[in-house]
């Protein structure tokens, strides 16, 4: 398994139609073995998070983008299971509220960025502003942007500005100790249909069903183009996109867990060293306990 196969850092061509949605042959029908490997990966992440939290120097932002039914919720549940909730936040970004629309379009996501020592997980993110908004440009009219008064004003210049905003935001975050991991869960149209049918036919999954999800399928090609352009324009060496085959949920979880551990494992994490003065305090406390 070469994790670089799933990374795009902005060099060379990128065509979303050429990206796999299914696992390689060696990993097909291997759910039991994959689950065992993910369990090991969780322990690695738990140990790394303990140092990350104690050191209080770096923050980790993990964001997931995908079409409906690609497995974002399950990904977060299974890959991040066992991490210390005290050092972790999960924020889902849905349709903007009136309060959020009254601020700049990046406000609601910026305030959810991780603090030092923290892992922040985004279920969708600021990238929605070049995905849903590009497919449904009338949404932009609710953002009160000077100079944009009709759908005709929502043009390619706006999307290019937003791609630039995202690159600059992420570079700023990097300079302040925030490591960003961006995952696109790449689902095929056929597999999405199967999962929607399960949400309708299986009573335990009925609660997941949304008629709007079905309505959005008619824009499949537009979303594919929007994702392709987003990945092309916002992938950098420092903040690449990882395009994860998502037709097999457990394989996608395995790849994501490996990438997260590799990236966090490359950081110079360690438990803080106590000073001589602090050591004296420890000895004094020990003496008091032994009295």
Secondary structure, 3 states (H helix, E strand, C coil): CCHHHHEECCCCCCCHHHCCCCCCHHHCCCHHHHHHHHHHHHHHHHHHHHHHHHHCCCEEEEEEEECCCCCHHHHHHHHCCCCCHHHEEEEECCCCCHHHHCCCCCHHHHCCCCCCCCEEEEECCHHHHHCHHHHCHHHHHHHCCCCCCCHHHCCHHHHHHHHHHHHHHHHHHHHCCEEEEEEEEECCHHHHHHHHHHHHHCHHHHHHCCHHHHHHHHHHHHHHHHHHHHHHHHCCCCCCEEEEECCCHHHHHHHHHHHHHHHHHCCCCCCCCCCHHHHHHHHHHHHHHHC
